[in-house]
Amino acid sequence: MKTFTNNLLLDSGPRFKFPMNLFVIISLLGLVACVDTEKDNKSPPLVETTAIQVFKSPSCRCCSKWVKHIENTGFSAAISNTINLNAIKLKHGIAPRYQSCHTAVAEGYVFEGHIPAHVMQRFLAEKPENAIGLSVPGMPIGSPGMEMKDRHDDYEVLLLTKDGEAEVYEYIISVESHNGK
């Protein structure tokens, strides 16, 4: 009479077949997944991203929220947490009256504060003459990264010029307009 232990040892056939069958199934699925089902071999267009360097305080939560906002709309952010933001702002020619809590640089232009991503994208497409970048001075409630439920302050996105001056680039008067709608 065979014991239970002997049955397991003697009847080990299906135990080894299962992994082999599983291997065959996985291999076939892998081959099927690699088959090109489209005859014209067209790939979907790649989404272009814009590299941007963001300088911010390591403890600033609103800056981190703004970074998420721009990353969700086509920017690829590299973060530099720094305590001495004033040196960065001076290096890029941002006068104190146009400063905010973080500074970003993309394609040689400076972006100061909570600027909506769609405004930055339009600016980079237009590349206005004599401009060094854009600024949203201060920290307006309702701007990207500064959302507070249904509260929203109207604010201006300023175009910063090489001579240290600024002019209004865009008025943001609603939550929809800071989202590009």
C-alpha positions as CSV (number, residue, x, y, z in Angstrom):
1,M,0.0,0.0,0.0
2,K,1.3,3.4,-1.0
3,T,1.4,6.2,1.5
4,F,0.3,9.8,0.7
5,T,3.9,10.9,0.6
6,N,4.8,8.2,-1.9
7,N,1.9,9.2,-4.1
8,L,3.3,12.7,-4.3
9,L,6.7,11.5,-5.2
10,L,5.7,8.9,-7.7
11,D,2.9,11.0,-9.3
12,S,4.9,14.1,-10.1
13,G,4.1,14.1,-13.8
14,P,1.4,16.8,-13.9
15,R,3.4,18.9,-11.5
16,F,6.1,19.3,-14.1
17,K,3.7,19.6,-17.0
18,F,1.9,22.6,-15.6
19,P,5.0,24.9,-15.6
20,M,5.8,23.7,-19.1
21,N,2.3,24.3,-20.3
22,L,2.4,27.7,-18.6
23,F,5.7,28.5,-20.3
24,V,4.2,27.6,-23.7
25,I,1.1,29.7,-23.2
26,I,3.1,32.8,-22.0
27,S,5.5,32.4,-25.0
28,L,2.6,32.2,-27.5
29,L,1.0,35.3,-25.9
30,G,4.3,37.1,-26.2
31,L,4.6,36.2,-29.9
32,V,1.0,37.3,-30.6
33,A,1.7,40.6,-28.8
34,C,4.7,41.3,-31.0
35,V,2.8,40.7,-34.3
36,D,2.3,44.0,-36.2
37,T,-1.5,44.1,-36.9
38,E,-1.3,47.3,-38.9
39,K,-0.4,47.0,-42.5
40,D,0.9,50.6,-42.9
41,N,3.2,50.5,-39.8
42,K,2.0,54.0,-38.7
43,S,3.0,54.8,-35.2
44,P,1.0,57.3,-33.1
45,P,2.7,60.7,-33.0
46,L,4.9,61.3,-30.1
47,V,3.8,64.0,-27.7
48,E,6.4,66.7,-27.6
49,T,7.6,67.7,-24.2
50,T,9.4,70.9,-23.3
51,A,12.3,70.5,-20.8
52,I,12.1,73.1,-18.0
53,Q,14.4,73.7,-15.0
54,V,12.4,74.7,-11.9
55,F,14.2,76.5,-9.0
56,K,12.1,76.4,-5.8
57,S,12.3,76.2,-2.0
58,P,12.3,72.6,-0.8
59,S,9.4,73.2,1.6
60,C,7.1,75.1,-0.8
61,R,3.9,73.0,-1.5
62,C,2.3,75.4,-3.9
63,C,5.4,75.2,-6.1
64,S,5.2,71.4,-6.2
65,K,1.5,71.7,-7.2
66,W,2.5,74.1,-10.0
67,V,5.2,71.7,-11.2
68,K,2.5,68.9,-11.4
69,H,0.3,71.3,-13.4
70,I,3.0,72.0,-16.0
71,E,4.0,68.3,-16.2
72,N,0.4,67.4,-16.9
73,T,0.4,69.7,-20.0
74,G,3.6,68.8,-21.8
75,F,6.5,70.0,-19.7
76,S,9.2,67.8,-18.4
77,A,10.5,69.4,-15.2
78,A,13.9,69.1,-13.5
79,I,13.6,70.4,-10.0
80,S,16.4,72.2,-8.2
81,N,15.5,72.8,-4.5
82,T,17.4,75.8,-3.3
83,I,17.3,78.1,-0.3
84,N,18.9,81.1,-2.2
85,L,16.3,81.9,-4.8
86,N,17.2,85.5,-5.0
87,A,20.5,84.7,-6.7
88,I,18.6,82.7,-9.4
89,K,16.1,85.6,-9.9
90,L,18.9,88.2,-10.2
91,K,20.9,86.0,-12.6
92,H,17.9,85.8,-14.9
93,G,17.0,89.5,-14.6
94,I,13.8,89.4,-12.6
95,A,13.3,92.7,-10.8
96,P,11.9,92.4,-7.3
97,R,8.5,93.8,-8.3
98,Y,8.0,90.9,-10.7
99,Q,9.1,88.1,-8.4
100,S,7.2,85.2,-6.9
101,C,8.0,82.0,-5.0
102,H,9.7,79.9,-7.8
103,T,11.6,80.5,-11.0
104,A,11.7,78.3,-14.1
105,V,13.8,78.3,-17.2
106,A,13.0,76.7,-20.6
107,E,14.5,77.3,-24.0
108,G,16.5,80.3,-22.6
109,Y,13.4,82.1,-21.3
110,V,12.5,82.7,-17.6
111,F,9.1,81.9,-16.1
112,E,8.5,83.5,-12.7
113,G,5.6,82.3,-10.5
114,H,2.3,80.6,-11.0
115,I,2.0,81.0,-14.8
116,P,-0.6,78.8,-16.5
117,A,1.1,76.2,-18.6
118,H,-1.0,77.0,-21.7
119,V,0.2,80.6,-21.5
120,M,3.9,79.4,-21.3
121,Q,3.3,77.1,-24.3
122,R,1.9,79.9,-26.4
123,F,4.8,82.2,-25.4
124,L,7.3,79.6,-26.4
125,A,5.6,79.1,-29.7
126,E,5.5,82.9,-30.4
127,K,8.9,83.8,-28.9
128,P,8.2,87.5,-28.6
129,E,11.0,89.9,-29.6
130,N,12.8,91.6,-26.8
131,A,11.3,89.2,-24.2
132,I,13.2,87.4,-21.4
133,G,10.1,85.6,-20.2
134,L,6.9,85.8,-18.3
135,S,5.9,86.5,-14.7
136,V,3.0,86.3,-12.4
137,P,4.1,88.4,-9.4
138,G,3.1,87.3,-6.0
139,M,0.9,84.2,-5.4
140,P,-2.7,84.9,-6.8
141,I,-5.4,82.7,-5.3
142,G,-6.7,80.4,-8.0
143,S,-3.6,80.4,-10.1
144,P,-2.1,76.9,-10.9
145,G,-0.7,75.6,-7.6
146,M,-2.7,78.1,-5.6
147,E,-6.1,76.6,-6.0
148,M,-8.6,77.2,-3.1
149,K,-11.9,75.5,-3.9
150,D,-14.1,78.0,-5.8
151,R,-12.0,81.1,-4.9
152,H,-10.2,82.9,-7.7
153,D,-8.5,86.2,-8.0
154,D,-8.1,87.9,-11.4
155,Y,-4.4,88.4,-12.3
156,E,-2.1,89.4,-15.0
157,V,0.6,87.4,-16.7
158,L,3.4,89.9,-17.5
159,L,5.8,89.8,-20.4
160,L,9.3,90.6,-19.1
161,T,11.5,92.6,-21.4
162,K,15.3,92.8,-21.8
163,D,15.3,96.5,-20.6
164,G,13.8,95.4,-17.2
165,E,10.3,96.5,-17.9
166,A,7.1,94.5,-18.2
167,E,3.8,94.7,-20.1
168,V,0.6,92.6,-19.8
169,Y,0.8,89.5,-21.9
170,E,-2.5,88.0,-20.8
171,Y,-5.3,88.7,-18.3
172,I,-6.5,85.7,-16.3
173,I,-10.1,86.4,-15.2
174,S,-11.5,83.0,-14.4
175,V,-10.5,79.4,-13.5
176,E,-11.3,78.4,-17.0
177,S,-8.9,80.9,-18.5
178,H,-6.1,79.7,-16.3
179,N,-6.8,76.2,-17.8
180,G,-6.7,77.5,-21.3
181,K,-10.5,77.5,-21.9
